[in-house]
């Protein structure tokens, strides 16, 4: 029994996405510490540790071959950076000019993708680590190759561990990414079920806002999972295991489209069926399916079989029986609403089937088009094209690439003006704190200062409690592991941990107590420089570009609508063009949510339009849900006689109207608040005879819902462009 419990505990630990990361870091730090103790060369400990940290910061997911290539590039960049610092350090003017230019170039490499950005960022950090080493030697550059060799050796040691790990456990990141994806989908379904609360006074806008924010997390998980699978597939055919994961990924995409669908305004449903149990049954079924997604997530993570609960079918039968009972009552006022509820029930039935298929993904048919879009540059021409597109003052990356070197130059001048002890930590703090946006910088600035203060306090206490060098070494290793495990999720804790690690490392080679005040002072100065740089120099206030973000959201929705209507014309096909349009629409929705979250961190004057932005997010997410509802039923063909009317007529007209609003927002041109043509189109779409084909009825209903969203969108767009003192009166209802 004890062995079984221990095995289950280890399996759960192994399933955690950060466990393998922490094991690699622990092995790397412990191995370096043991080597220094064995050779009695504790002076080499700090550069080895710093090299390990820089290498781990440069790590991104890849196959073992890709990771090996990335490691080779990383080590070359690290070697050039460290040697350049050593050789140019005695010449301050040349040194700071070269360092500023390198910081600009390395920051711009982020335009090529996450992998290149991570290597560039880690190279910049290693440059500062080299400065700290030279400064500790009193600025003397003797044996200029010695410390760079130790830094690169530490980086190579961790890099080789990473490559070996990828060779042994190449599919573990795919499992963890898929588990996270289905976990986020489960939470999305739970939040979606809250919309079916049979309460007349339900705040649908607030629920929609929650749903839009969670949709951003689902989209982020989809993008991460796609990139991880793409790294395994490359340009070849996927193996059997990766093929299974690929099918689960496409299944998650289908579930997301179904889950994000809407078929009618929820307030109207709650009003009409307040005395019925039909909405409660919809809610119950959605919650069960959300729980099934979370169970599937746990099964993937623990590598256990997923068994879909057959009792969920009873909930679906109960829902259909409730709909049949309402139909028998023959209430004329319910006729249109019941059709929408039947479409909803069919959608939930398909969701049930998709989740049931997850029990045996190997039995699923291969997708007719299983290609994934690889966004990484393929040749030097692609590299130059991407860099050239970012070389403009309107680019957020270009502004950050100009701002960061300026902040580093100011930090370097401060070091030479006041000559603080361990002064190059000012520059290191500036590198970590200075982020592309004001909101992110402000958040990290506070977390860095608080984390440093906590780390110094903890270090002071631990110094008194732990006096044995061996135990202090173990504390340094454990603190390093805590830093890496929490650096992307709990930055305050990770800063405290790295501070403790630095204190104990310095205590191994000298006086750790002498580091306390310099560390605190340098953190305050570096954070202040980063904060002022972002606030004063080329600030990227989100409110000033809100119109462009909104315009992009609508443009992506327009493209998605055109792709959906093309599917109705040519037949359902989950090809790359359709999946890309759908993903771009959801990415734009998530980007709007992120922009608004950053706006809330900015000074009051720059977030005055945040309320309009959030109302726009609710409306645009509702529009996207109606589009998803239209896309979810693509397998129902349209009658031939109405295809031209609905596809080339109504569909094309709605797409053009969405583009018109987007164009007005992009160029800040006046937009018509009222459109008689759209009102006439909505009325025409809503007027359907009883004998109409059900497929046509569903398409017309969804197009009418889309059309009704354009009026409120126009009103908010006009308000944002004109920015009047008074709030507009929204005539439509977000549903």
C-alpha positions, 0 to 999 in steps of 0.5 A, spaced: 500 500 500 505 504 501 509 503 495 502 504 491 501 511 494 509 513 493 508 511 486 502 515 485 505 521 488 511 520 484 506 520 478 503 526 480 509 530 481 512 527 474 505 530 471 507 537 473 509 541 468 515 545 472 517 538 476 522 536 470 524 543 469 526 543 477 529 537 476 534 539 471 536 545 474 537 542 481 542 537 477 545 543 474 546 547 480 548 541 485 553 538 480 556 545 479 556 546 487 559 539 488 565 540 483 567 546 486 567 543 493 571 537 490 576 542 487 576 547 493 575 552 488 569 556 490 571 562 487 568 559 480 561 557 483 558 564 482 560 564 474 558 557 473 551 558 477 550 565 473 552 561 466 546 556 468 541 561 470 543 564 463 542 558 459 536 556 463 533 563 461 534 561 453 531 555 453 524 554 449 521 548 447 523 544 441 525 537 439 532 534 442 535 536 435 532 543 435 534 544 442 541 542 440 542 547 434 539 552 439 544 550 444 550 551 439 547 558 437 546 560 444 553 558 446 556 562 440 552 568 442 554 567 450 562 567 448 562 573 443 558 577 449 562 575 455 569 576 451 567 583 448 565 585 455 572 583 458 576 586 452 572 593 452 571 594 459 577 598 460 574 603 455 568 606 458 566 610 452 567 604 447 564 599 452 557 603 453 556 605 445 557 597 443 553 595 449 547 600 447 548 597 440 548 590 442 542 591 446 538 594 441 540 589 436 538 583 441 531 586 443 530 587 435 531 579 434 524 578 438 521 580 431 523 573 429 520 569 434 520 566 441 526 562 440 530 567 438 528 572 443 529 568 448 536 567 446 537 574 445 534 576 452 539 571 455 545 573 451 544 580 454 543 578 461 549 574 461 553 580 458 551 584 465 553 577 469 560 578 466 560 586 468 559 584 475 564 579 475 569 584 472 567 589 477 568 584 483 575 583 480 576 591 481 575 592 473 582 588 472 582 584 465 587 579 466 586 572 463 580 575 460 578 568 457 577 565 464 571 568 467 567 567 460 570 560 460 566 559 466 560 562 464 559 558 458 561 552 461 555 553 466 551 554 460 553 548 456 552 544 462 545 546 463 544 546 455 547 538 455 542 536 460 536 540 457 538 536 450 539 529 454 532 530 457 529 532 451 531 525 448 529 521 453 522 525 454 520 528 448 513 528 448 512 530 456 511 537 454 506 535 449 502 531 454 503 537 459 500 542 454 494 538 452 493 537 459 493 545 460 489 546 454 483 541 456 483 544 463 482 551 460 477 549 456 473 545 462 473 552 466 471 556 459 465 551 459 463 552 466 463 559 465 459 558 459 454 554 463 453 561 468 450 564 462 444 559 462 442 561 470 435 562 469 435 569 473 431 575 470 436 580 473 442 576 471 448 581 469 450 578 462 455 583 460 459 581 467 458 574 465 460 575 458 466 579 460 469 573 464 468 569 459 472 573 454 478 573 459 477 566 460 477 565 452 484 569 452 487 563 456 484 558 452 487 561 446 493 562 449 493 554 451 491 553 444 497 557 441 502 554 445 500 547 444 500 548 437 507 550 437 510 544 441 506 539 437 509 543 431 516 542 434 515 535 434 512 534 427 517 539 423 516 538 415 515 530 416 510 525 418 508 525 425 509 518 429 504 514 432 504 518 439 505 525 436 499 523 431 495 521 437 496 528 440 495 532 434 488 528 433 487 531 440 489 538 439 484 538 433 479 535 437 480 541 442 479 546 436 472 543 435 470 543 442 472 550 443 468 552 436 462 549 439 463 551 446 464 558 444 458 558 440 451 562 441 444 561 438 440 567 442 440 572 447 441 569 453 436 575 457 431 573 452 431 566 453 431 567 461 425 571 460 421 566 456 423 560 459 423 562 467 418 557 469 421 552 465 427 547 467 430 547 460 435 552 461 437 549 468 438 542 464 442 546 459 447 549 464 447 542 468 449 539 461 455 544 460 457 543 467 458 536 466 462 537 459 466 542 463 468 537 468 469 531 463 474 536 460 478 537 466 477 529 467 480 528 460 486 533 462 488 529 468 488 523 464 493 526 459 497 529 465 497 522 469 498 518 462 491 514 464 485 512 460 480 517 459 473 514 460 467 518 458 461 518 463 455 515 459 451 518 464 452 524 461 447 522 455 441 521 460 442 529 461 442 530 454 436 526 453 433 530 459 434 536 455 431 534 449 425 531 453 424 538 456 424 541 449 419 536 446 414 538 452 415 545 451 414 544 443 407 540 445 405 546 449 404 550 442 406 557 445 406 562 438 411 566 442 416 561 443 416 558 436 423 562 434 426 561 441 425 553 441 428 553 434 434 556 437 434 552 443 434 546 439 440 548 435 443 549 442 441 542 444 444 539 437 450 543 439 451 540 446 450 533 443 456 534 438 460 536 444 458 530 447 460 526 441 467 530 441 468 528 448 466 521 447 471 520 441 477 523 446 476 516 450 479 513 443 483 518 439 487 513 435 480 511 432 479 518 429 480 519 422 486 523 420 484 530 418 484 531 411 488 537 412 493 536 418 498 542 416 500 547 422 502 554 420 510 555 422 511 562 423 518 561 424 523 565 418 525 560 413 531 564 410 535 570 410 529 574 406 524 572 411 529 574 417 530 581 413 522 582 412 520 581 419 526 586 422 524 591 416 517 591 418 518 592 425 523 598 424 518 603 425 516 608 430 509 605 431 512 598 432 512 597 440 518 592 439 522 598 436 520 603 441 522 598 446 529 596 443 530 604 443 528 605 450 532 599 453 539 601 451 537 608 453 535 605 460 542 601 460 546 607 458 543 611 464 544 605 469 552 605 467 552 613 468 549 612 475 555 606 476 560 611 474 557 617 478 556 614 485 561 608 485 556 604 489 558 597 491 556 592 486 553 597 482 552 593 476 546 590 479 543 596 477 544 595 470 541 587 471 535 590 475 534 594 469 534 589 464 529 584 468 524 590 470 524 594 463 518 591 459 515 593 453 509 596 456 508 601 462 503 596 465 508 590 465 514 594 467 510 597 473 507 590 475 514 587 475 517 593 478 513 593 485 514 585 485 522 586 484 523 591 490 518 587 494 521 580 492 528 583 494 526 586 500 523 579 502 529 575 500 534 580 504 530 579 510 530 571 509 537 571 508 539 575 514 535 570 518 538 564 515 545 566 516 543 566 523 540 559 523 545 556 518 552 557 519 555 550 516 558 552 509 555 545 506 548 547 509 548 554 506 550 551 499 544 546 499 540 552 501 543 556 495 541 550 490 534 550 493 533 557 492 535 557 485 530 551 484 525 555 487 527 561 482 526 557 476 520 554 478 516 561 480 519 566 475 514 566 470 508 565 475 510 568 482 515 573 480 515 576 487 517 569 490 522 568 485 526 574 486 526 573 493 529 566 492 534 568 487 536 574 492 537 568 497 541 564 492 546 570 491 547 571 498 549 564 500 553 564 494 557 570 496 558 567 503 561 561 500 567 566 497 567 572 502 562 576 506 555 575 504 553 580 509 556 585 505 551 584 499 545 586 503 545 594 503 548 594 495 543 589 493 537 593 496 540 600 493 541 597 486 535 594 486 531 601 488 535 605 483 535 600 477 527 599 478 527 607 478 531 607 472 526 602 468 520 605 471 522 612 468 524 610 462 518 607 460 514 613 463 518 618 459 521 615 453 516 613 447 511 610 452 506 605 449 500 608 452 495 602 450 489 607 450 492 611 444 492 605 440 486 602 443 482 604 436 487 600 432 486 594 437 479 594 436 480 595 428 484 589 428 479 585 432 473 586 427 477 585 421 479 578 423 472 577 425 470 579 418 475 574 415 472 569 419 465 570 417 468 570 409 471 563 411 465 560 414 460 563 408 465 560 403 465 553 407 457 553 406 458 554 399 463 549 398 462 544 403 465 543 410 472 542 410 477 544 416 483 546 412 488 550 414 485 557 411 479 556 415 483 554 421 487 560 421 481 565 420 478 562 426 484 562 430 486 569 428 479 571 430 480 568 437 487 571 438 485 578 436 479 577 441 485 575 446 489 581 444 484 586 446 483 583 453 490 583 454 490 590 452 485 592 456 488 589 462 494 593 461 490 599 460 488 598 467 495 599 470 496 606 466 495 613 469 488 615 470 488 620 464 491 614 459 485 609 461 479 614 460 477 610 455 478 603 458 470 602 460 468 603 453 474 598 451 471 593 456 464 594 453 467 593 446 470 587 448 463 584 451 460 586 444 466 583 440 466 577 444 458 576 443 459 577 435 465 572 435 460 567 439 455 568 434 460 567 428 462 560 432 455 558 432 455 559 424 461 555 423 459 550 428 453 548 423 457 548 417 456 540 416 448 542 414 448 544 407 444 550 405 439 549 399 442 551 392 436 556 391 438 560 397 446 560 397 447 566 393 442 570 397 445 568 403 452 567 402 454 572 396 448 577 399 447 577 406 454 574 408 458 579 404 454 585 406 455 583 413 463 582 412 463 589 408 459 592 414 464 590 419 470 592 415 467 599 414 467 599 422 474 597 422 477 601 417 473 607 421 476 605 427 483 604 424 483 611 421 479 615 426 474 617 421 467 618 423 462 612 423 455 612 421 451 610 428 445 608 424 445 604 418 438 603 415 441 598 410 443 593 416 436 595 419 433 592 413 437 586 412 436 584 420 429 585 419 429 581 412 433 575 415 428 575 421 422 574 417 422 567 415 416 562 413 414 556 417 416 551 412 423 554 411 428 549 411 432 548 418 439 549 415 437 555 412 433 557 418 439 556 422 444 560 418 439 566 417 438 566 425 445 567 426 446 572 420 441 576 423 444 576 430 450 578 427 447 584 424 444 586 430 450 587 434 453 592 428 449 597 431 452 597 438 458 596 435 457 602 431 455 607 437 461 605 441 466 606 435 463 613 434 464 614 441 471 612 441 473 616 435 469 623 437 471 622 445 465 626 447 464 628 454 458 624 456 457 616 455 453 614 449 446 610 450 447 603 448 441 601 444 442 594 443 443 589 448 449 585 449 447 577 449 
